[in-house]
Amino acid sequence: MRDSLAHESVHRHLKGRFGHPYAYVEETESTQLLLEGAPEGAVAATDLQTAGRGRYGRVWEAPAGTALLCSIVLHPPAGRDAPELTLVGAIAAAEAIEGATTLAAQIKWPNDVMLNRRKVCGVLGELRGGIVTLGIGMNVNQTREQLPPQAHTPAASLRTITGATYDRAPLLGSLLFRLERLYDKWRHAGLTEVFTEIGPRDFLRGRPVTVDGKTGVAVGIDREGRLELEVEHGERVAVESGQVVYER
């Protein structure tokens, strides 16, 4: 069977409650649009996203059938900081990538997953009416020629790094299973409950960075999901969000 994200390919790889219901179309503007009114755990996936977006309105493009493009509906409980779910999604994506490639993946705060110092995945959470739709775009089988040449962060795919191609259906199943486990922990006790999964994967730690005009050395991601910087005279500041420029 050819690599496919159609329901008949994916359903046997769904091991938990995430992915029920599951919507798939060959092409859509955005998988987010397929989940209006959907219950928690609902997932939408596509082979081609014609209006996919990253942070700051950046365009997310990939040739049809080469990337893993999906959105998941989450209903975070009152009292939890919903924006933290972007980091939770990044951990799940990093774990799924590690499972598929046996290579160590890292998280570039706040929402990118890196492999061999290149971005292979982005996570974008949108909060509306207390509901989070978590969009995940993972570069899987693109060739070098199919990747954006001048991306804000150097891009790669699992294929360009390992030389292998991957069946996206089991990769999606792995991603959803890991996300469900991490999400349940987060629901119980917040980011503290999954914090041990972040530290070893912190891509920016120790790097000189600039975040929206603040320049310093990244100390690490703290337990509230902020990026802690050491600035002039050893002072430390915590940044809640922003665009990161780092020394490569």
DAWOGI-V161818 format. One record per residue. N is the residue number from 1. RES is the residue in one small letter. SS is DSSP state (H for helix, E for strand, - for the rest). PHI is phi as a letter, one per 30 degrees, with the letter a starting at -180 (999 if undefined). PSI is psi in whole degrees, 0 to 359 (999 if undefined). Layout:
BEGIN
N	RES	SS	PHI	PSI
N	RES	SS	PHI	PSI
END
This chain:
BEGIN
1	m	-	999	135
2	r	-	d	155
3	d	-	e	124
4	s	-	a	150
5	l	-	c	11
6	a	-	d	157
7	h	H	e	319
8	e	H	d	337
9	s	H	d	328
10	v	H	d	326
11	h	H	e	324
12	r	H	d	351
13	h	H	c	3
14	l	-	d	114
15	k	-	c	357
16	g	-	b	206
17	r	-	d	340
18	f	-	d	135
19	g	-	j	6
20	h	-	b	106
21	p	-	d	166
22	y	E	b	126
23	a	E	c	136
24	y	E	b	135
25	v	E	b	151
26	e	E	d	325
27	e	E	b	139
28	t	E	a	159
29	e	-	d	314
30	s	-	a	139
31	t	H	d	337
32	q	H	e	327
33	l	H	d	346
34	l	H	d	2
35	l	H	c	20
36	e	-	d	122
37	g	-	i	11
38	a	-	d	152
39	p	-	d	168
40	e	-	e	139
41	g	-	j	350
42	a	-	d	144
43	v	E	b	140
44	a	E	b	141
45	a	E	b	158
46	t	E	a	163
47	d	E	c	336
48	l	E	b	123
49	q	E	c	117
50	t	-	d	347
51	a	-	b	39
52	g	E	d	145
53	r	E	b	146
54	g	-	c	198
55	r	H	d	154
56	y	H	h	29
57	g	H	i	12
58	r	-	d	147
59	v	E	d	136
60	w	E	c	114
61	e	-	b	143
62	a	-	a	141
63	p	-	e	149
64	a	-	e	132
65	g	-	i	9
66	t	-	c	339
67	a	E	c	162
68	l	E	c	109
69	l	E	b	115
70	c	E	a	162
71	s	E	b	146
72	i	E	b	136
73	v	E	c	130
74	l	E	b	142
75	h	-	c	82
76	p	-	d	144
77	p	-	d	155
78	a	-	e	140
79	g	-	j	347
80	r	-	c	149
81	d	-	d	97
82	a	H	e	324
83	p	H	e	339
84	e	H	d	341
85	l	H	d	338
86	t	H	d	316
87	l	H	d	320
88	v	H	d	317
89	g	H	d	322
90	a	H	d	322
91	i	H	d	314
92	a	H	d	317
93	a	H	d	318
94	a	H	d	317
95	e	H	d	318
96	a	H	d	320
97	i	H	d	318
98	e	H	d	320
99	g	H	d	325
100	a	H	d	324
101	t	H	c	342
102	t	-	i	16
103	l	-	c	156
104	a	-	d	124
105	a	E	c	153
106	q	E	b	161
107	i	E	c	121
108	k	E	c	109
109	w	-	e	138
110	p	-	c	353
111	n	-	a	13
112	d	E	c	149
113	v	E	c	131
114	m	E	c	146
115	l	E	b	124
116	n	-	h	42
117	r	-	i	18
118	r	E	b	148
119	k	E	d	125
120	v	E	c	353
121	c	E	a	144
122	g	E	b	147
123	v	E	b	134
124	l	E	b	118
125	g	E	c	133
126	e	E	c	125
127	l	E	c	121
128	r	E	b	124
129	g	-	h	35
130	g	-	i	1
131	i	E	c	134
132	v	E	c	130
133	t	E	c	116
134	l	E	c	112
135	g	E	c	133
136	i	E	b	127
137	g	E	b	118
138	m	E	c	125
139	n	E	d	117
140	v	-	c	294
141	n	-	c	16
142	q	-	d	147
143	t	-	d	171
144	r	H	e	322
145	e	H	d	340
146	q	H	c	359
147	l	-	c	151
148	p	-	d	126
149	p	-	d	334
150	q	-	b	50
151	a	-	d	155
152	h	-	e	319
153	t	-	c	132
154	p	-	e	132
155	a	E	c	154
156	a	-	b	173
157	s	-	b	167
158	l	H	e	323
159	r	H	d	315
160	t	H	d	335
161	i	H	d	319
162	t	H	c	341
163	g	-	i	358
164	a	-	c	158
165	t	-	c	158
166	y	-	b	144
167	d	-	d	120
168	r	H	d	337
169	a	H	d	307
170	p	H	d	332
171	l	H	d	319
172	l	H	d	317
173	g	H	e	317
174	s	H	d	316
175	l	H	e	313
176	l	H	d	321
177	f	H	d	317
178	r	H	d	321
179	l	H	d	318
180	e	H	d	316
181	r	H	d	314
182	l	H	d	321
183	y	H	d	319
184	d	H	d	322
185	k	H	d	316
186	w	H	d	318
187	r	H	e	323
188	h	H	d	318
189	a	H	b	16
190	g	H	i	193
191	l	H	d	334
192	t	H	e	326
193	e	H	d	337
194	v	H	c	10
195	f	-	d	327
196	t	H	d	342
197	e	H	d	346
198	i	H	d	310
199	g	H	e	307
200	p	-	d	345
201	r	-	c	9
202	d	E	d	103
203	f	-	d	325
204	l	-	d	347
205	r	-	e	126
206	g	-	i	358
207	r	-	c	141
208	p	E	d	130
209	v	E	b	161
210	t	E	b	128
211	v	E	b	107
212	d	-	h	48
213	g	-	j	344
214	k	E	d	124
215	t	E	c	137
216	g	E	a	196
217	v	E	c	130
218	a	E	d	120
219	v	E	d	323
220	g	E	l	174
221	i	E	d	129
222	d	-	c	181
223	r	-	d	357
224	e	-	c	10
225	g	-	i	11
226	r	-	c	157
227	l	E	c	121
228	e	E	c	129
229	l	E	c	144
230	e	E	c	116
231	v	-	c	206
232	e	H	e	144
233	h	H	i	26
234	g	H	i	4
235	e	-	d	144
236	r	E	c	136
237	v	E	b	150
238	a	E	c	128
239	v	E	c	127
240	e	-	d	328
241	s	-	a	167
242	g	-	l	170
243	q	-	c	127
244	v	E	c	132
245	v	E	c	128
246	y	E	b	158
247	e	-	d	128
248	r	-	c	999
END
